[in-house]
Structure formats: C-alpha cells, structure tokens
Amino acid sequence: ELKIDTDFALQVLRCFYPELTRVHRVTFEFAPEERYTNDNSAFDVAFEVTRKNEAGLIGFECKYTDTFSQKAYDKHEYRDVYRHSNNFIREYESYISGRFNQLFRNQLIAEALLQHRKYDFIYTGLFCHPDDKHAIETGHEFQKMLKNSTLFKVITYQQYIEEAQQLPLDWAKRESIMMLWARYCATQLSASLAK
C-alpha cells in the first residue's frame, strides 16, 4: 500500500515523523550501489523522503518470526564508517557483538550515506511484532547507544495499525490495514490450530 500510494505513505509516516513533507519512493531491501560496508546489509524497507527542502531517507529493519543474526561480523569498512561518525557513543566492540550487529550494520549504511552527502538526514529504526519483547528491548538498548537517539525508532505493528486507523482513510485503505492486523497480529485466530 505505501509503495503504491506515496501520499498515503506520507500520511502514515507523519504519525511518527510529523516534519516530513513528501515521500518520493519506497524500496525493499535498500542498499546503496556503492556498498560502503562491503557486505550484503540492507534496510528491509526504505523511504526516500523530503523534510522542507532537505532530502532524507528512513530505513527499517523488519522482524516478525525471525531473530536478529547472532553472528558478530567485523570488517575494516565498518571501522572506517564508525571512526568517521560522531553518532556512536560506545566502544566499537559493543556494536559488533551478536546482539547488536544487525542493527549496527544498518546504522553503518545510514552513517556512510550521510558521510558521502547522499542525503541531508536519515532516520533508522526497527519495525517488529508487539509481542517480540526481545526485539523491542534490543532496539531500545541500541537506541541508547547512539548520540542522537531520537533518529532511531522502535515501531511495533500495533503502533502502526493504531496510528493508521486514526487517519481519514477510504474503506479500501482501512480494510487493507485490518487485513494486515489479521495476517500478522491476530494470532488468537489461529492459536487453537497450533495446539
């Protein structure tokens, strides 16, 4: 829905980022062509946006049933981006630990894009199920590891659905949001089948 209708995407994103003025494009598995981190890291979904006259990007890691990769990746490209960023406030080793490595690699994409002046601003975040307490806790802990923690958000499916349903939507869009809830959040509808 958000990719097809960028005006709708703007309405939804402004619930979380009220300063946005336009959504230009929605991309899945977004990674810069330059491959600054020299790996296969990518934002699961990214929004190219505008804030007044500034070009920006919003990139999310999305989780549903999968967990964060527990492997600790380390490359000299990571260290270069880390060293040139003023947004990381802890020692490098704490970011490459298995717990934070996936979010860190996404953040490195954002930092590299800013360092190469591809965008004026970038917001990052985690989009996950409201019952995934581990993911939510990991996201909030990672947020505290950034100097400007307001640029990283943890948004749950529940928050997304609640905010979107309060918008003045036509029935088709409202129904699509209900279908999203039924598909990803209404686990009580299928709980008896799992027994």
PARO-901763 format. One line per field, with one value per residue: x, y, z of N, C-alpha, C in turn; residue number from 1. Coordinates in steps of 0.05 Angstrom, whole numbers. Atoms other than C-alpha are relative to their C-alpha. Layout:
<nodes>
n.xx: c(X  ...) $
n.yy: c(Y  ...) $
n.zz: c(Z  ...) $
ca.xx: c(X  ...) $
ca.yy: c(Y  ...) $
ca.zz: c(Z  ...) $
c.xx: c(X  ...) $
c.yy: c(Y  ...) $
c.zz: c(Z  ...) $
nr: c(NUM  ...) $
</nodes>
This chain:
<nodes>
n.xx: c(17  -16  -16  18  12  -19  15  8  -24  -6  19  -8  -26  2  9  -25  -19  19  -14  -3  17  5  -12  -6  -2  -2  -17  -5  -28  -15  -28  -13  -16  -28  -7  -20  -8  -12  14  27  19  20  24  22  16  -10  17  -14  18  -9  7  -4  -17  -22  4  -5  5  7  -6  8  -4  26  -1  26  -6  -29  -15  -24  -24  -17  -29  -14  -15  -19  -16  -14  19  17  -17  -4  24  3  -20  7  27  1  25  -5  -11  -13  -23  7  5  28  18  -3  9  22  26  6  -14  17  8  -24  -7  20  -7  -23  10  10  -23  -16  15  -3  -27  -4  19  21  24  -4  6  9  11  0  17  7  29  3  24  1  -6  -29  -13  -29  -7  6  -21  -26  3  -3  -27  -16  6  -15  -28  -4  -1  26  17  27  0  6  26  12  28  12  23  23  -1  5  29  16  -3  11  29  11  -1  25  -5  23  4  -20  -24  7  2  -26  -13  12  -12  -27  3  9  -22  -24  4  24  -9  21  17  -12  -13  12  -10  -28  0) $
n.yy: c(-24  -24  -3  -7  -27  -15  -20  16  5  -25  -2  19  -7  -25  7  5  -21  -21  -21  8  -15  15  26  3  27  21  21  23  9  -23  -3  -17  14  -2  21  -12  18  24  25  2  -14  -17  -6  16  -20  -27  -21  -25  -20  -28  -16  -27  1  19  28  18  29  14  29  17  29  11  26  12  24  5  -14  -14  16  0  0  -26  -7  -22  -6  -26  -21  -8  -16  -26  -15  -5  -20  -26  -8  -9  9  24  -10  22  12  15  28  4  0  23  24  14  -12  -25  -2  -5  -28  -16  0  -19  -27  -7  -9  -28  -18  -2  -17  -27  -8  -5  -21  10  -10  -20  13  28  13  29  12  28  4  27  9  -11  21  8  -16  -1  -19  -27  -7  -4  -25  -23  -1  -11  -28  -14  2  -20  -27  -12  23  -6  7  29  6  27  -2  27  2  -12  -29  -7  5  -19  -27  0  2  -26  -18  -1  18  12  27  19  -2  9  29  12  0  22  25  1  9  28  17  0  -5  15  28  15  13  25  12  26  19  7  18) $
n.zz: c(0  -2  24  22  -4  -17  -17  -24  -15  -14  -22  -21  -12  -16  -27  -15  8  9  16  28  19  24  4  29  10  -20  11  -17  1  10  -6  20  20  -6  -19  -18  -21  13  -8  12  -18  13  -15  10  15  -2  12  7  -9  -2  -24  11  24  -5  9  -21  3  -24  5  -22  -3  -7  -12  -6  -16  0  -21  9  5  -24  8  -2  25  -3  24  -3  10  -23  -18  13  -3  -29  -8  11  -10  -28  -11  -17  -25  -14  13  25  -5  -10  23  17  -15  13  -7  14  26  23  -1  5  29  12  -7  16  27  -4  -6  24  18  -10  3  29  7  18  -11  -20  -25  2  -23  1  -20  -1  3  -10  -12  -27  -20  2  -21  4  22  -10  -20  15  15  -18  -10  22  1  -21  8  20  -11  6  -2  11  29  1  -12  0  6  1  18  -14  2  28  6  -15  12  27  -1  -8  23  16  23  13  -10  11  -15  -27  2  4  -26  -15  11  -12  -28  0  9  -16  -29  -12  -5  -14  20  8  -24  -5  20  -7  -24) $
ca.xx: c(0  54  96  36  9  63  11  -16  55  66  2  25  97  77  45  117  156  109  162  161  133  137  150  184  196  190  244  251  320  351  426  469  501  568  566  603  603  626  573  502  470  406  347  287  246  268  230  262  231  234  233  222  280  322  328  323  318  282  308  278  299  235  224  166  185  259  310  370  431  475  539  588  611  672  704  753  698  655  712  723  650  648  711  683  616  601  536  566  579  605  666  666  666  598  566  594  570  519  463  470  508  449  423  494  506  441  463  530  493  459  524  561  506  510  585  583  528  478  423  414  384  370  324  332  292  263  193  170  114  88  98  171  197  268  270  237  287  346  320  313  381  412  377  413  479  470  488  425  378  316  337  325  254  224  155  111  58  7  30  30  -41  -68  -39  -60  -131  -140  -126  -184  -180  -225  -253  -203  -144  -178  -193  -121  -97  -147  -120  -50  -74  -109  -47  7  -25  -89  -52  -113  -149  -101  -77  -125  -96  -26  -46) $
ca.yy: c(0  50  36  42  106  153  204  150  133  206  206  144  165  234  198  182  237  298  342  303  339  286  212  201  127  63  10  -60  -89  -20  -15  38  17  39  -16  27  -30  -83  -134  -154  -109  -73  -38  -85  -24  47  111  167  229  305  349  420  428  371  302  245  170  128  56  0  -69  -111  -171  -219  -290  -287  -265  -219  -251  -273  -274  -218  -190  -145  -111  -55  -17  -19  10  66  87  81  124  179  182  222  185  123  135  66  26  -7  -77  -67  -54  -114  -162  -213  -177  -111  -128  -129  -61  -34  -55  -19  42  40  45  108  138  123  155  217  219  217  270  227  252  311  268  195  162  89  40  -27  -49  -111  -150  -121  -188  -194  -167  -187  -148  -87  -89  -97  -39  7  -12  2  69  88  71  129  201  226  172  208  189  115  90  24  19  -42  -68  -48  24  27  -2  43  106  88  71  141  173  197  137  110  40  4  31  19  -53  -65  -44  -92  -147  -130  -138  -204  -231  -211  -195  -236  -297  -313  -332  -388  -405  -464  -496  -496  -539) $
ca.zz: c(0  19  -43  -90  -58  -33  -9  37  57  76  118  156  165  191  250  271  235  232  199  134  73  18  5  -62  -65  -24  -34  -6  10  1  -1  -35  -100  -72  -19  32  83  33  54  39  92  71  101  95  74  60  45  6  35  40  101  76  27  54  22  70  79  131  136  177  199  200  244  250  270  254  306  299  268  327  286  301  234  231  171  163  124  187  228  176  178  254  261  217  252  314  327  361  435  457  442  373  402  436  368  333  387  363  399  362  299  252  275  275  203  183  221  185  119  145  172  107  65  108  106  29  29  -7  39  86  141  155  206  223  263  279  258  297  328  394  429  408  474  458  393  426  484  436  394  454  480  412  411  475  441  392  407  373  398  370  299  315  329  350  319  331  284  337  338  262  258  313  282  211  232  261  194  149  102  49  61  16  55  122  101  79  149  180  135  159  231  214  178  227  295  303  329  373  309  295  366  372  309  338  398) $
c.xx: c(17  17  -18  -10  18  -13  -10  24  8  -19  9  26  0  -11  25  21  -16  13  3  -20  -6  14  4  -1  3  16  3  28  17  29  12  16  30  10  23  9  11  -12  -27  -21  -19  -22  -22  -20  12  -19  18  -20  12  -10  6  17  22  -9  7  -7  -9  3  -7  10  -28  2  -29  5  30  13  23  22  18  29  11  17  19  16  14  -18  -18  15  4  -25  -4  18  -7  -27  2  -26  3  14  13  24  -9  -9  -28  -20  2  -7  -24  -27  -7  10  -18  -10  23  7  -20  8  25  -7  -8  23  17  -14  2  28  7  -21  -21  -28  6  -6  -9  -11  2  -18  -5  -31  -5  -27  -1  6  29  15  30  9  -5  22  26  -1  3  28  19  -4  16  30  7  -1  -26  -21  -28  -1  -5  -26  -5  -30  -11  -23  -25  -1  -6  -30  -17  2  -14  -31  -13  1  -27  4  -25  -2  21  26  -4  -1  28  16  -12  11  28  -2  -7  23  23  -5  -22  7  -21  -18  10  13  -10  11  28  2  0) $
c.yy: c(25  5  9  29  16  22  -14  -6  25  3  -18  8  25  -6  -4  21  23  21  -7  15  -16  -28  -3  -29  -19  -23  -22  -10  23  0  18  -16  0  -21  9  -20  -27  -26  0  13  17  6  -18  17  27  19  23  22  28  12  29  -2  -21  -28  -19  -29  -10  -30  -17  -29  -11  -28  -10  -25  -5  17  15  -20  1  1  28  4  24  3  27  23  9  19  28  17  8  23  28  10  11  -9  -25  9  -22  -11  -17  -28  -5  0  -25  -26  -12  13  24  2  6  29  19  1  18  29  10  9  29  19  4  18  29  11  6  19  -8  10  21  -11  -28  -8  -30  -11  -29  -1  -29  -5  10  -21  -9  18  1  20  29  9  5  27  24  3  11  30  16  0  21  28  15  -22  5  -7  -30  -5  -30  4  -28  0  13  30  9  -2  21  28  2  0  26  21  1  -16  -8  -30  -20  1  -10  -31  -13  0  -21  -27  -4  -10  -30  -19  -2  2  -17  -29  -15  -15  -27  -16  -28  -21  -9  -20  -29) $
c.zz: c(0  -25  -23  3  19  16  25  17  17  24  24  13  17  28  18  -5  -11  -17  -29  -18  -26  2  -30  -10  24  -13  20  -5  -11  10  -22  -20  7  20  19  22  -11  10  -12  18  -17  20  -12  -16  5  -15  -7  3  -2  26  -7  -25  2  -10  21  -7  28  -6  24  -3  8  11  4  17  1  22  -13  -5  25  -7  2  -24  6  -26  3  -10  23  18  -12  4  29  8  -10  8  28  14  18  26  17  -15  -24  6  10  -23  -17  14  -14  5  -17  -28  -23  -1  -5  -29  -16  6  -15  -28  2  4  -25  -21  8  -4  -30  -11  -21  9  21  28  -5  28  -3  22  -3  -1  8  13  29  22  -1  20  -3  -21  10  20  -14  -15  18  12  -21  -3  20  -7  -22  13  -4  -1  -12  -29  -4  15  0  -4  -2  -20  13  -2  -28  -6  15  -12  -27  1  9  -22  -15  -26  -14  9  -10  17  29  1  -3  27  18  -9  10  29  0  -8  20  30  12  5  16  -19  -8  23  5  -19  7  23  -8) $
nr: c(1  2  3  4  5  6  7  8  9  10  11  12  13  14  15  16  17  18  19  20  21  22  23  24  25  26  27  28  29  30  31  32  33  34  35  36  37  38  39  40  41  42  43  44  45  46  47  48  49  50  51  52  53  54  55  56  57  58  59  60  61  62  63  64  65  66  67  68  69  70  71  72  73  74  75  76  77  78  79  80  81  82  83  84  85  86  87  88  89  90  91  92  93  94  95  96  97  98  99  100  101  102  103  104  105  106  107  108  109  110  111  112  113  114  115  116  117  118  119  120  121  122  123  124  125  126  127  128  129  130  131  132  133  134  135  136  137  138  139  140  141  142  143  144  145  146  147  148  149  150  151  152  153  154  155  156  157  158  159  160  161  162  163  164  165  166  167  168  169  170  171  172  173  174  175  176  177  178  179  180  181  182  183  184  185  186  187  188  189  190  191  192  193  194  195) $
</nodes>
